[in-house]
């Protein structure tokens, strides 16, 4: 009988412990971290001139046909600002840093959408570039000097491999040194190098673009251009490409360059001379200075694959002006964080 009572008591103790464990597990809070979708939008008239002075109410943004609520808005190199939202139930509040802490801004937060842009320059130093190599360096150097002081610049070069000559920095001298130390050499692995550059750009906080100077087709990559374009679209990195007259002689590469840049919201230029190269860089600089930056929290959408994006203007502006931006993206996997109720209480006590 004693052994039976002991076993029954141990059973009660085990059940009690399991009940407390389940109760503690039930108090676990799951937080889904949702990033803003950020768009760089160019608006031009029928003459190709930039349209300035537009307001958030002038734009309608939709994702898979679902009208989205614009959360932040900026024009040119002005800092992003919040857009008043009349339906707070649809759009979660933008994250704010907690008192007593100074964390690094997270991608997608308002503090991350600062003025200026992160410009990644990718220079073709393959054996296609033996002709007019110095003129290309001069054009890139002038472009670096002409960018706004708010912009950060990284300079990469490629032939068969990618060389990160200057990491993302405000120091123009470091970037110019990287430009001047490049030499022409091996085969051209453009798409391999561009994929790595887009991955680096995607990690940068705030607006980012990739500017490619290429003198010819790709003859050494293992990565298809479609993969590069999809990654750039999904991470919100517009690609601008400046190609020389030699690259223009390759129809397949020309078509790929045009499709890739258009899909990401960038532009392709085909220069016939070094003067055209400088004009192309000047056009990109002007484009960066006139882009509208819009962002939104995606509303509920069961589509976990490719999502199409449409940005339109309202009223008569839709008939008079043209809009250029990326045409879609593939959502990144959701990120989760967990916190027990007791831990949350401890954190609150510390904050208060």
N, C-alpha and C positions, 0 to 999 in steps of 0.2 A: 504493500500500500504506500509506504514511504517513497519508493521509487516512482510510483505513478504520480503522486502529488508533485514530486520534484520535476518530472517531465512536463506536467501540465503547467507548472509555474514557469519553467523555462520557455514553454510555448507562448504563454502570455507575455513574457518579457520580449521575446523575439517579435511578436506581433506589434507590441507597443513601439519598439525601436523602428520597425518597418513603417508604421503609420507616421511617426515623426519624420522619417526620411522622405516619404512621399509628400508630406505636407511642405517640407522645406523645398523639395523639388518643384512643387506647384507654385511656389512663390518666386520662381525664377522669371525674370523679365527679359523678353527678347526685343531688341531694337534693330529695325531694318534701316540701314544707311542708304539713302537714296540720293544720288548725285544729280545736280542740275545738268540739263542738256544745254550746251552753249553753242550759239550760232554766230558766225561772222557774216554779215549781210551787206552786200554792195547794192546801191540803188543808183541807176543812171537814167538820163533822159534819152530821147531819140537821137541826139547828137553824141552820145557817149559821155556827156558831162555828168559829174557826180551831183546828186541831189542831197542837199543838206537841210538841217532844221526840222526833220521829221520827228514825230513824237511816238511813244509806245502805242497810242490809240490808232495810229496810222497803219499798224501792222496786224495781220491775222496769221497766227501760227497754228498749223495742224499736224498731227502725227497719226498716220494711218486713218486719216479722215476725222480724227477726234480733235476738236478745237482746244488748244492749250492756253493757259493763263501765263502771260509774260511776268516773270518774277523780278528780273533786273534788266536795265537798259543803259546803254552808253552810246555816244557818237564820237567817232575818231579816237583820239587818245585821252578823252575825258574819263574820269573814274566812273565805274558802274554805280548806279543808284537803284534803290528799291522802287518798284512800281506798286502803287496802292492797289490792293486786292480787295474787291468788294465781297468775295466769297471765301472767307478764311477756312471753311470746312474742306475746300477742294485743294488748297495749296498749303503745305506745312510751312511753318515759319522758318526763315533762314537762320542757320546756326549762329550763335553769338558766343564769344569766349567767356568762360566763367570768371567770376571775381577772384582775384588773387592768383590767376594763372595767365601765362602768356604762351599758349601752344602755337605751333606752326599752323598756318592756315591750311585747312583741308581742301583738296580739289573740289570745286563745286560750291564752296562757301562764298558769301558776298565779299569777305575780306580778301579772297583770292583773286577776284576779278578787278585787278588794279589797272591803272592807266598804263598805256604803252603795250608793247608786244614782245614776246620772246621769238626772235628771228633766228632760225637755223639755216645757215648757208652751206650748201653742198656743192663742191667744185670738182668738175671732171678733170683729173690729171692723168688720164690714160694716154696711150700712144696716139689717140685721135687728136690730142691737143698740141702736137708739136708746132702747128702753124698758129701764129698770132697768140702764143701763150702769154706773152707780156701784156698785150692789149687786154686780154681777159682779166688778168690780175689787176690792171689799172681800173677796169670797170667795176670790179668787185670792191676794190679799196674805196673808190668814190662813193659807192652805194653805202658802205659801212660808215663813212664820215657823214653822209647826208641824213642818216636815220635820227629820229628824235632822241634826245638824251634819256627819255623815260624808257626807251627800248633796250632790252638785253639781247646780246648777239652771241651765237656760237658759230665757229667756222670749222667745217669738216671738208676733207678732200677724199677722193677715191680713185682707184684704178681697179686692180683685182681685189684689194682689201680697203676697208674704211680706215681713215686716219682722223682722229679727233684732235686737230691742231690747236683749237682754243675752245674750252668749255664755255657754257653760258655765263656771260659777264657783262658788266657795265663799262669795263675798261676797253676803250677802242684801240689803244696801243697794242694790247695783247692779241686782239683779233687781227689787226693789220700785220703784226709780225708773223702770225700764222699764214696769212695770205702770201706774204713775200717769201716765205721759206718753202713753198710748194715747188715741186719739180715734176715734169711729165715723165711717164714711164710705161706701165704694163697695160694688159687688156682691161676692158671696161666691164665691171660688175655693178652696173647702175642700180638695178632693182634690189640686189642684196644690200647695198649700202644705203639706199633710200629707205628700205624697211627698218634698218637699225636706227637711222636718223629720225624717222617718225616715232619709233618707240621711245627714243630719248626725249623728243619734243612732247610726247604725251605725258611724261612725268613732270613737266614744268607747270608751275602754278600760274593760272591766268591765260590770256590769249597767247596763241602760238601759231607760227607759220613756218613752212619749209620752202626755201628758195633754192632751186637747182639750176646750175649752169652746166649744160651738157653740149659736147661737140660731136656726138655721134651716137649710134645705137648701142645696145647692150650685147656683149658677146661672151660673157663669162658668168652670168648669174644662174643660181639654182632656183630662185624665187620668181614666180610669175608676176607680172605687173598687176593682175587682178587682186592678188593678195595684198599688195602694197596699198592699192586704192581703197580696199575695204577697211583695212586697219586705219588709214587716214580718215576715212569717213566716220568710223565708229568712235574714234578718239577726238574728233573735231579739229583736225590739223589740215588746213588748206595747203595745197601744194601749188607753187608757182614754178614754171619751167622756162628758162631762156635757152634756146637752141641756136646754133650757128647755121650757116648756109649748108655746111656738110651734113648736118643732121637732117636737114630738110630734104636731102636727096634720097633718104630712106623712107618710103611711104608708110611702111608698117609702123615704124617707130613714131613717125609724125602722128598717125591716127591714135596710137596708144597714149602719147603725151597729151593730146587734146582731150581724149576721153577721161584720163586720170585727173587732170587739173579741173575740168568742168565738174566732175562728180564730187570733188572735195570742196568746191567753191573758190578755187584759184583760177589762174589763167595761164595760157601757153603763149610764148613769144618766139618768133622765128626771125633771127637777125641776119641780115645780109652783109653787114659790116660792123666794125668795132663801134662806130657811131650809133648804129641801131642797138647794139648791146647796152650802151650807156642809156639810151632812151628807154629801153625795156626796164632797166633797173629803176630809172626815175618814175616810170609808170607804176611799178610795184610799190615804191615808196609812197606815191600819192594814194594808191589803193588802200594801203594800210592806214593812212591818215584819215580816210573817209569812210571806213567800214562802220556799220552799226553793230553793236554787240547786244544780242538778246539771249536770255536764258529762261528756262522753264522747268518745273518739276513735271515729269510725264504723269498724266492721269492713268487710271486703271486701264490696263491693256493686256489681254490674254496672249498676245503675240510675243513669243520669246525669240523669234527669229529676226529677219530684216524688217525694219520699220521705215516707212517712207516719210519724209518731211516736206511740207509745203509752206512757203512764206509768201503771202500776198499782201498787197496794199488795198486799202478800202476806198470806195467812192471813185471819183474821177482820176485819182492818182494811179489806180490800177490800170487805166487805159493809157496814161501818158508816160509812165515810168517802167523800167525793167529791173527785176530783182535777181541777184545771183547769190547763191549759198549752196551748202552741201545738200544732197538730195535724200539722205537717210543715214541710218546707222544700225548697228547690231548691239543690243544692250549687253553690257558686261554683267557677269554673274553677280547676284545680290550679295552684299556683305552683311554679316550679322554680328552683333555683340550681345553678350549675356551678362546679367547682373542680378544677384539675389536681392530680395526685399531687405534682408538684414544688412547687407553690404550697402545698399542704397541709403538706408537710415544712417549708417555710420558716415557715409560721405556727406549727407546733408548736415549732420551735426558738425562736421569739420568746416563746411562752408559757412554755416550760420554761426 
